[in-house]
Amino acid sequence: MVLSASSLHGVSWLEASGAVAAENQVLRLFADLAGMPQGAGGCFVSGGSAGNLSALVVARDTGRRRLGLTATAPVCGALLYREPHLARAVRTQDASYLDAIHGADGADHDADRNPSDYAYHLTRRPRGLPLWFSLAVHGTDAYRDAVARGAEIARYTARLVEATDSLDLLREPELTVVLIRRTGWGPEDYYAWSKRLLASGLAFVTPSVWEGETVARLAFLHPGITEETVRAIITSLADEPGHGPGAPGRP
């Protein structure tokens, strides 16, 4: 709320050093968790797609110059580079009105900390600031426990699916995502079930496509979800009759 109300402009260290410093603390935490070196750095972006695209362009252009980019790692909207100077060489935008944030006035603005130099953006909100504030209030242990709880629930769901007739577990869960096939269902059945599940207020579960097949995709995001809620979702998926061409009894 504070971030939205203040309308902070997180383009550069010169314009928003406090917000950028807070974001960099969170990026340092992520880099340590990923085992990246002390020199690693980057920025927060709008999401996984923006992070992947930005990293791929840096890898491509760096490879063309044969500088040997080692690795980049988009982490939940956070884009981290092992060697940030390679990203700056590709992503820094050149324009006369940006000279000041790149140190053209001779002042020490920590120009190497400009978030705008690490991804395909210029105007940006300091997206990492809410996460920094939450970490400061709740602590890293609370986040660790929340992530662990999501993974635990995903494993619980997988075992429940394996024990349920008419349901197939398509693969072991990765992080908190579980992919499930309902025997005999077509795409229209999954979407109809998803709408009814949402209308009931039980859960928001959208279908996805896995290897060309429409399936149910459960992604557990809230650490407060209970096993009882999971059982209710799985029961609704197993017990609800299909209505599409692939449903039992239909041509």
C-alpha positions as CSV (number, residue, x, y, z in Angstrom):
1,M,0.0,0.0,0.0
2,V,2.8,2.4,0.9
3,L,4.6,1.6,-2.4
4,S,1.5,2.3,-4.4
5,A,0.6,5.5,-2.6
6,S,4.1,6.9,-2.9
7,S,4.5,6.1,-6.6
8,L,8.2,5.4,-6.2
9,H,10.2,5.5,-9.4
10,G,12.8,2.7,-9.2
11,V,14.9,3.2,-12.3
12,S,18.2,4.2,-10.8
13,W,20.3,4.5,-7.7
14,L,20.3,8.3,-8.2
15,E,16.5,8.5,-8.2
16,A,15.6,5.8,-5.6
17,S,18.7,4.7,-3.6
18,G,16.7,3.7,-0.6
19,A,14.3,1.4,-2.5
20,V,17.1,0.0,-4.7
21,A,19.2,-0.7,-1.6
22,A,16.3,-2.6,0.0
23,E,15.8,-4.6,-3.3
24,N,19.5,-5.4,-3.4
25,Q,19.4,-6.8,0.1
26,V,16.7,-9.3,-1.0
27,L,18.6,-10.1,-4.2
28,R,21.7,-10.8,-2.0
29,L,19.6,-13.2,0.1
30,F,18.4,-15.0,-3.1
31,A,21.9,-15.2,-4.4
32,D,23.2,-16.7,-1.2
33,L,20.4,-19.3,-1.2
34,A,21.2,-20.2,-4.8
35,G,25.0,-20.5,-4.0
36,M,25.9,-17.6,-6.3
37,P,29.1,-15.6,-5.7
38,Q,29.4,-12.3,-3.8
39,G,29.6,-10.3,-7.0
40,A,26.2,-11.6,-8.3
41,G,23.5,-9.0,-8.8
42,G,20.5,-8.1,-10.8
43,C,17.0,-6.6,-10.4
44,F,13.4,-7.4,-9.8
45,V,11.1,-7.7,-12.9
46,S,7.4,-8.1,-13.5
47,G,7.5,-11.9,-13.5
48,G,9.1,-15.0,-14.8
49,S,8.5,-14.2,-18.5
50,A,10.3,-10.8,-18.2
51,G,13.1,-12.4,-16.3
52,N,13.6,-15.3,-18.7
53,L,13.5,-13.0,-21.8
54,S,15.9,-10.5,-20.3
55,A,18.4,-13.2,-19.3
56,L,18.2,-15.0,-22.7
57,V,19.0,-11.7,-24.5
58,V,22.0,-11.1,-22.3
59,A,23.2,-14.7,-22.8
60,R,22.7,-14.4,-26.6
61,D,24.5,-11.1,-27.0
62,T,27.3,-12.0,-24.6
63,G,27.8,-15.3,-26.5
64,R,28.1,-13.4,-29.7
65,R,30.9,-11.3,-28.2
66,R,32.4,-14.6,-26.8
67,L,32.6,-13.3,-23.3
68,G,31.4,-16.5,-21.8
69,L,28.4,-15.7,-19.7
70,T,28.2,-18.4,-17.0
71,A,24.6,-18.4,-15.8
72,T,21.6,-16.3,-14.9
73,A,18.7,-17.3,-12.7
74,P,15.2,-15.8,-12.7
75,V,13.9,-16.4,-9.2
76,C,10.2,-15.5,-8.7
77,G,10.4,-12.2,-10.5
78,A,14.0,-11.6,-9.4
79,L,16.7,-11.7,-12.1
80,L,20.2,-12.6,-10.8
81,Y,23.4,-12.6,-12.8
82,R,26.6,-14.3,-11.7
83,E,28.5,-11.6,-13.6
84,P,26.3,-8.4,-13.6
85,H,28.7,-6.4,-15.7
86,L,27.9,-8.6,-18.6
87,A,24.2,-7.8,-18.3
88,R,25.0,-4.1,-18.0
89,A,27.0,-4.3,-21.2
90,V,23.9,-5.6,-23.0
91,R,21.0,-3.9,-21.2
92,T,22.2,-0.4,-20.4
93,Q,20.1,2.1,-22.4
94,D,22.0,5.0,-24.0
95,A,20.2,8.4,-24.3
96,S,21.3,11.9,-23.4
97,Y,18.6,12.3,-20.7
98,L,20.0,9.2,-19.0
99,D,23.6,10.3,-18.8
100,A,23.1,11.6,-15.3
101,I,22.1,8.3,-13.8
102,H,25.2,6.7,-15.5
103,G,27.6,9.1,-13.8
104,A,28.2,11.5,-16.7
105,D,28.4,14.4,-14.1
106,G,31.4,12.8,-12.5
107,A,29.6,12.2,-9.2
108,D,29.6,8.8,-7.5
109,H,26.0,7.6,-8.0
110,D,26.8,3.9,-7.8
111,A,25.8,3.7,-11.4
112,D,26.4,0.0,-11.4
113,R,23.3,-0.4,-9.2
114,N,20.8,0.9,-11.6
115,P,18.0,-1.7,-12.0
116,S,17.2,-0.3,-15.4
117,D,20.5,-1.8,-16.6
118,Y,19.7,-5.4,-16.0
119,A,16.4,-6.1,-17.9
120,Y,14.3,-4.8,-20.7
121,H,12.7,-2.0,-18.7
122,L,13.3,1.6,-17.9
123,T,10.3,3.0,-16.1
124,R,9.7,0.6,-13.2
125,R,8.3,0.4,-9.7
126,P,10.7,-1.0,-7.0
127,R,9.0,-4.4,-7.2
128,G,11.2,-5.9,-4.6
129,L,10.3,-3.4,-1.9
130,P,7.1,-5.2,-0.7
131,L,9.1,-8.4,-0.3
132,W,11.9,-6.7,1.6
133,F,9.3,-5.2,4.0
134,S,7.6,-8.5,4.5
135,L,11.0,-10.2,5.2
136,A,11.9,-7.5,7.6
137,V,8.6,-7.9,9.5
138,H,8.3,-11.7,9.4
139,G,11.9,-12.9,9.1
140,T,13.4,-15.4,6.7
141,D,12.5,-18.4,8.8
142,A,8.8,-17.6,8.3
143,Y,9.3,-17.6,4.5
144,R,11.3,-20.8,4.7
145,D,8.6,-22.5,6.6
146,A,5.9,-21.2,4.2
147,V,7.7,-22.6,1.2
148,A,8.3,-25.9,3.0
149,R,4.6,-26.1,3.8
150,G,3.7,-25.6,0.2
151,A,6.0,-28.4,-0.9
152,E,4.7,-30.6,1.9
153,I,1.1,-30.1,0.8
154,A,2.1,-30.8,-2.8
155,R,3.6,-34.1,-1.8
156,Y,0.5,-34.9,0.3
157,T,-1.7,-34.2,-2.8
158,A,0.4,-36.4,-5.0
159,R,0.0,-39.4,-2.6
160,L,-3.7,-38.7,-2.4
161,V,-4.1,-38.7,-6.1
162,E,-2.2,-42.0,-6.4
163,A,-4.7,-43.5,-4.0
164,T,-7.8,-42.2,-5.8
165,D,-9.5,-44.2,-8.6
166,S,-10.1,-42.2,-11.8
167,L,-7.1,-39.9,-11.2
168,D,-3.6,-40.2,-12.5
169,L,-0.6,-38.3,-11.1
170,L,1.3,-37.2,-14.2
171,R,4.6,-36.5,-12.5
172,E,6.1,-36.0,-9.1
173,P,5.5,-32.4,-7.9
174,E,8.0,-29.8,-8.5
175,L,8.0,-27.2,-5.8
176,T,4.2,-26.7,-5.2
177,V,2.7,-27.7,-8.5
178,V,0.8,-31.0,-9.0
179,L,-0.5,-32.1,-12.5
180,I,-3.5,-34.5,-12.5
181,R,-5.4,-36.4,-15.2
182,R,-9.0,-37.2,-14.7
183,T,-9.7,-40.4,-16.6
184,G,-12.0,-39.9,-19.5
185,W,-12.2,-36.1,-19.4
186,G,-11.7,-33.7,-22.2
187,P,-10.8,-30.0,-22.0
188,E,-14.4,-28.9,-21.6
189,D,-14.8,-31.1,-18.5
190,Y,-11.8,-29.5,-16.8
191,Y,-12.9,-26.0,-17.5
192,A,-16.5,-26.7,-16.3
193,W,-15.1,-28.3,-13.1
194,S,-12.8,-25.3,-12.6
195,K,-15.7,-22.8,-12.9
196,R,-17.8,-24.8,-10.5
197,L,-15.0,-25.1,-8.0
198,L,-14.5,-21.3,-8.1
199,A,-18.2,-20.5,-7.8
200,S,-18.4,-22.7,-4.7
201,G,-15.6,-20.7,-3.1
202,L,-13.5,-23.8,-2.4
203,A,-10.5,-23.0,-4.6
204,F,-9.3,-21.3,-7.8
205,V,-7.8,-24.1,-9.9
206,T,-7.2,-23.5,-13.6
207,P,-6.6,-26.3,-16.2
208,S,-3.3,-26.4,-18.0
209,V,-1.8,-28.3,-20.9
210,W,0.9,-31.0,-20.4
211,E,2.4,-32.7,-23.5
212,G,-0.6,-31.6,-25.6
213,E,-3.2,-32.9,-23.1
214,T,-5.5,-30.7,-21.0
215,V,-5.1,-31.6,-17.3
216,A,-5.8,-30.2,-13.8
217,R,-3.0,-28.1,-12.4
218,L,-2.9,-27.4,-8.7
219,A,-0.5,-24.8,-7.5
220,F,-0.3,-24.3,-3.7
221,L,0.6,-20.7,-2.9
222,H,-0.8,-20.0,0.6
223,P,0.8,-21.8,3.5
224,G,-2.5,-21.8,5.4
225,I,-4.1,-24.4,3.1
226,T,-5.2,-27.5,5.0
227,E,-5.2,-31.2,4.2
228,E,-9.0,-31.0,4.5
229,T,-9.3,-28.5,1.7
230,V,-7.0,-30.6,-0.5
231,R,-9.2,-33.6,0.1
232,A,-12.3,-31.7,-0.8
233,I,-10.6,-30.5,-4.1
234,I,-9.5,-34.0,-5.0
235,T,-12.9,-35.5,-4.1
236,S,-14.6,-33.0,-6.3
237,L,-12.3,-33.8,-9.2
238,A,-12.7,-37.6,-8.8
239,D,-16.5,-37.7,-8.2
240,E,-17.7,-35.1,-10.7
241,P,-19.0,-36.8,-13.9
242,G,-17.6,-35.7,-17.2
243,H,-19.7,-34.2,-20.0
244,G,-17.4,-34.0,-23.0
245,P,-16.7,-36.4,-25.8
246,G,-14.0,-38.1,-23.8
247,A,-16.3,-38.8,-20.8
248,P,-17.4,-42.4,-20.0
249,G,-20.5,-43.3,-21.9
250,R,-20.1,-40.7,-24.6
251,P,-18.9,-41.3,-28.1
